[in-house]
Amino acid sequence: MSHLTHLRTFLEVYRVRSISQAALNLAITQPTASLHIQAIELFVGKPLFIRQPRGVTSTAAADELARSVAPHLDSIEMKLATYRLGQAEGGTVHIVGPSDFIHNRLASSLATLIPDGFNFRLHTGNKQQIYALLDSGTMDLAITASMPDEHQYAFAHLLTERMMLVFAPSLTRAIGKLTKESLGQTPLIAYDEDLPLVRNLWSSLFQVSPDIKAAFTIPDLRIIKDMVIDGHGWSVLPDYHCQDALSDGRLLAANAVADAPTNHLYLVWQKNGMKSKATAYTRDYILTLFR
C-alpha cells in the first residue's frame, strides 16, 4: 500500500500542530486524519505526536521524518500546483498581511502569476486590521503572525521567523559585552512602544522582561533595518529581513540563529471555503512557496 497520502497528512499535522486543522486543510475528516497518523506511527514503530489539550507537539521521530520526506513531497506538490495554475482562468484575489512580509517574501512571487490572468489587491495592516478585513468578507486570504482560532478560520503554517538582535559594526564598542545595561544605554529602534519583537528575545537573553524605552519607533521593519545599518541604534529583526546585511557585514548579530526565539506566520482563509478558483489556486501557490 502506498503511504503517500498518509505522509501528506502527517506533514500537514506537523506543520499546523493540530489534527483537526490539518483535516480541515486537507478536506478530510478528523478520524481519517487520525487513522493516517496511526498508520505512519505503526510503520515507523514510534509515536510521532504528543496530544495536548490544544493541538499536538511533535516527537524527535516526527522531526526526523519531516526532515526526510518534506522536500520530496513538497517538490511533487509544487509540480502539480504548476500544472493546475496553468489551467487556471485567472481572476482577482484580495490578500491582507503585514507590509514587511509582503514586501520581503510575497509581492514579487505573486507578480509571476499576472501573465496567467491573475489580478491582486494587496492590503496591509496590524493584527486587528488584518482580522477585521478578513471577518468583513472583503479579503480572500490573510497572512498573520498570530495563531488563528481553529474554530473560526481555516489556516496553514507558512514559515517560522527567527528573531535576531542586530546592530551596526560601528556600535560594537558602545555595546561591548552584551548586557542589559549596555543595551539600555544604546538607542533602541523599535516597531512600536510595546516592543513586540524585542520582548521575547530580551526575556530569552536575560530571563526578565525588558524595562527599556525605545528611542525611535516606526511600524516598518524596512526603515528600522536601514536605520540600524546606518548606526543609529540596535533592534530585533526577523532573520529573513536582515540576512543579506548580516552576510555582507553591514550588520552584526548578538545571538545565534539556532538559539533565536521564533515566531510563526500563517496563511488564513474563511472556513466556508474559497470564493473562487483563483483564490484556491493562489492559496496553493503561496503554500508551495514556503514548503
C-alpha distance (Angstrom), angle and dihedral (degrees) to the residues before:
residue distance angle dihedral
M1 . . .
S2 3.78 . .
H3 3.80 114.9 .
L4 3.82 94.9 -164.5
T5 3.81 93.5 105.9
H6 3.80 91.0 46.6
L7 3.79 91.2 49.3
R8 3.79 91.0 50.2
T9 3.80 89.3 54.2
F10 3.81 90.4 46.6
L11 3.83 91.4 53.4
E12 3.78 92.7 48.5
V13 3.82 91.9 50.4
Y14 3.80 89.3 46.0
R15 3.79 92.0 52.7
V16 3.80 101.3 42.5
R17 3.84 94.7 33.4
S18 3.78 92.1 -136.1
I19 3.81 131.9 92.9
S20 3.81 92.8 -156.7
Q21 3.81 93.4 49.9
A22 3.79 91.9 45.3
A23 3.79 89.8 52.1
L24 3.80 90.0 51.3
N25 3.81 92.6 48.8
L26 3.80 91.0 50.0
A27 3.82 94.7 43.3
I28 3.81 93.5 -121.0
T29 3.79 131.6 117.1
Q30 3.79 122.0 -93.0
P31 3.84 92.8 -117.5
T32 3.81 88.8 53.3
A33 3.79 91.1 50.9
S34 3.80 90.1 49.3
L35 3.81 90.6 51.3
H36 3.80 90.3 51.3
I37 3.82 90.3 53.2
Q38 3.79 91.5 47.2
A39 3.81 90.3 51.2
I40 3.81 92.0 53.0
E41 3.81 91.6 45.1
L42 3.80 89.3 52.1
F43 3.79 90.1 48.5
V44 3.83 95.9 50.5
G45 3.79 93.4 36.4
K46 3.82 95.0 -131.3
P47 3.80 136.8 89.2
L48 3.79 112.6 -101.2
F49 3.78 103.0 -169.9
I50 3.76 138.8 31.7
R51 3.79 111.7 -143.6
Q52 3.80 114.2 -128.0
P53 3.83 131.0 -172.7
R54 3.82 86.1 -99.6
G55 3.79 114.5 28.6
V56 3.79 128.7 -40.0
T57 3.80 138.4 -75.2
S58 3.78 123.1 -140.4
T59 3.79 126.0 -115.9
A60 3.80 125.6 -137.5
A61 3.81 87.9 -99.3
A62 3.80 90.3 56.1
D63 3.80 91.6 49.4
E64 3.80 90.8 52.3
L65 3.80 93.6 45.9
A66 3.82 92.4 48.5
R67 3.80 91.5 51.7
S68 3.80 90.1 50.4
V69 3.79 101.6 46.6
A70 3.81 106.3 24.8
P71 3.84 97.9 79.9
H72 3.82 91.8 51.1
L73 3.80 97.4 45.3
D74 3.79 91.8 43.2
S75 3.79 90.6 51.2
I76 3.80 90.6 53.5
E77 3.82 91.8 47.6
M78 3.78 92.0 48.5
K79 3.79 90.9 53.1
L80 3.82 91.4 48.7
A81 3.81 90.6 47.1
T82 3.79 88.9 53.3
Y83 3.80 90.3 55.9
R84 3.81 91.3 46.8
L85 3.78 92.4 49.3
G86 3.78 88.9 51.7
Q87 3.79 87.7 60.3
A88 3.80 95.2 47.6
E89 3.78 120.1 115.3
G90 3.80 92.0 -148.0
G91 3.77 127.2 -129.9
T92 3.79 142.0 167.6
V93 3.82 120.5 -61.9
H94 3.82 125.2 -171.7
I95 3.80 115.9 -149.4
V96 3.81 129.7 178.9
G97 3.80 127.6 -168.0
P98 3.80 146.6 124.8
S99 3.81 109.9 -44.9
D100 3.81 93.7 -133.5
F101 3.80 93.6 53.7
I102 3.80 92.1 46.3
H103 3.80 90.2 50.7
N104 3.80 96.3 46.2
R105 3.78 104.2 35.5
L106 3.79 114.7 11.8
A107 3.81 121.0 30.6
S108 3.80 99.5 66.9
S109 3.82 91.6 45.7
L110 3.80 92.6 52.0
A111 3.79 89.6 49.5
T112 3.81 89.4 67.7
L113 3.83 88.2 68.5
I114 3.81 94.3 58.2
P115 3.85 93.3 88.7
D116 3.83 87.6 56.6
G117 3.79 90.9 62.0
F118 3.79 99.6 -94.7
N119 3.79 121.8 141.1
F120 3.79 121.1 -165.0
R121 3.78 131.8 -157.5
L122 3.79 107.7 -167.6
H123 3.79 120.8 -165.7
T124 3.80 129.8 -174.3
G125 3.78 135.2 -154.3
N126 3.79 147.7 125.7
K127 3.80 125.4 -77.7
Q128 3.81 95.2 -80.3
Q129 3.80 93.4 46.9
I130 3.81 93.2 47.0
Y131 3.80 94.0 53.6
A132 3.81 92.5 41.4
L133 3.81 90.9 55.5
L134 3.81 91.9 45.2
D135 3.82 92.1 48.7
S136 3.80 91.8 48.1
G137 3.80 89.9 62.2
T138 3.80 93.5 -123.2
M139 3.82 92.7 109.9
D140 3.79 126.0 66.9
L141 3.81 96.7 -167.1
A142 3.78 135.8 12.8
I143 3.79 136.0 -165.5
T144 3.79 116.1 -149.1
A145 3.79 137.6 173.1
S146 3.81 91.9 -147.8
M147 3.78 125.5 82.5
P148 3.83 106.8 -100.7
D149 3.79 121.0 -130.4
E150 3.80 103.5 -100.8
H151 3.81 90.5 -153.5
Q152 3.79 91.8 58.7
Y153 3.81 106.1 31.0
A154 3.77 142.4 35.3
F155 3.79 112.9 -132.4
A156 3.79 147.0 157.7
H157 3.78 132.1 -150.1
L158 3.81 112.5 -104.0
L159 3.78 107.2 -178.3
T160 3.78 145.2 -33.3
E161 3.80 117.6 -115.4
R162 3.79 120.2 -150.9
M163 3.79 115.5 -150.0
M164 3.79 117.4 -131.1
L165 3.82 127.3 -166.8
V166 3.80 103.0 -139.6
F167 3.79 139.1 -179.1
A168 3.80 138.6 163.5
P169 3.83 120.3 -92.6
S170 3.81 88.1 -114.7
L171 3.82 89.1 68.6
T172 3.82 95.2 53.1
R173 3.80 93.4 99.8
A174 3.81 93.6 44.4
I175 3.80 93.6 50.9
G176 3.81 94.6 38.2
K177 3.79 111.3 160.3
L178 3.78 107.3 15.2
T179 3.81 107.2 -107.9
K180 3.78 137.4 141.5
E181 3.77 88.5 -106.3
S182 3.82 96.3 51.2
L183 3.81 92.5 47.7
G184 3.79 91.2 44.5
Q185 3.81 89.9 56.3
T186 3.83 92.8 49.1
P187 3.83 119.8 75.7
L188 3.80 114.2 -98.0
I189 3.80 118.7 -146.4
A190 3.81 107.9 -158.8
Y191 3.79 142.5 176.3
D192 3.81 93.0 -119.6
E193 3.80 142.5 -26.8
D194 3.83 92.9 -80.7
L195 3.83 90.8 62.9
P196 3.83 93.9 -138.9
L197 3.82 95.9 175.6
V198 3.80 96.2 36.0
R199 3.79 97.6 49.7
N200 3.82 100.2 69.4
L201 3.79 94.5 42.5
W202 3.81 93.0 47.4
S203 3.81 90.4 50.5
S204 3.81 90.1 48.1
L205 3.81 92.9 51.3
F206 3.80 100.4 39.9
Q207 3.84 105.0 18.7
V208 3.81 91.2 -126.3
S209 3.80 134.8 88.0
P210 3.80 115.4 -98.6
D211 3.79 115.6 -95.9
I212 3.80 94.6 -173.8
K213 3.77 132.9 109.7
A214 3.77 125.4 -135.3
A215 3.79 117.8 -113.3
F216 3.81 90.7 -153.0
T217 3.81 131.7 16.1
I218 3.80 128.1 -167.4
P219 3.85 125.8 157.9
D220 3.80 93.3 -133.9
L221 3.81 120.7 89.3
R222 3.79 91.4 -161.9
I223 3.79 91.3 62.0
I224 3.80 91.1 43.4
K225 3.79 90.7 52.9
D226 3.80 92.3 50.7
M227 3.79 92.2 48.5
V228 3.79 92.5 49.7
I229 3.81 91.3 48.4
D230 3.80 88.1 52.2
G231 3.81 89.6 56.1
H232 3.80 99.4 -111.6
G233 3.81 93.6 130.5
W234 3.80 145.9 -53.5
S235 3.78 130.4 -74.3
V236 3.80 145.3 167.3
L237 3.81 118.0 -106.1
P238 3.82 135.6 173.9
D239 3.80 110.7 -98.9
Y240 3.81 96.1 -113.1
H241 3.82 91.2 53.1
C242 3.79 93.5 59.0
Q243 3.82 106.5 23.4
D244 3.80 93.3 104.0
A245 3.80 92.6 51.8
L246 3.81 91.5 45.9
S247 3.79 91.2 50.1
D248 3.80 95.2 52.1
G249 3.81 95.4 40.9
R250 3.80 99.6 -110.4
L251 3.81 87.7 119.2
L252 3.80 134.6 32.3
A253 3.80 124.7 -150.8
A254 3.78 122.3 -137.8
N255 3.81 93.8 -161.4
A256 3.80 134.8 45.5
V257 3.79 120.0 -108.1
A258 3.82 91.2 -127.7
D259 3.81 91.3 58.0
A260 3.80 97.4 38.9
P261 3.81 119.9 122.8
T262 3.78 111.9 -108.7
N263 3.77 136.5 -135.4
H264 3.81 126.2 -169.1
L265 3.80 129.0 -137.0
Y266 3.81 122.3 -155.4
L267 3.80 137.1 -163.6
V268 3.82 107.9 -136.3
W269 3.80 135.7 -168.8
Q270 3.77 138.2 164.2
K271 3.79 116.6 -74.3
N272 3.78 92.5 -128.3
G273 3.80 89.0 71.6
M274 3.76 139.9 -113.9
K275 3.79 121.1 -24.2
S276 3.79 92.6 -146.5
K277 3.77 144.6 2.0
A278 3.79 88.0 -105.6
T279 3.81 90.4 59.5
A280 3.80 92.2 48.3
Y281 3.80 91.9 49.1
T282 3.80 91.0 47.7
R283 3.79 92.0 49.6
D284 3.81 91.5 51.0
Y285 3.78 91.5 45.7
I286 3.82 93.2 51.4
L287 3.78 91.2 48.8
T288 3.81 91.7 52.8
L289 3.82 89.2 54.5
F290 3.78 91.6 63.8
R291 3.80 101.9 38.3
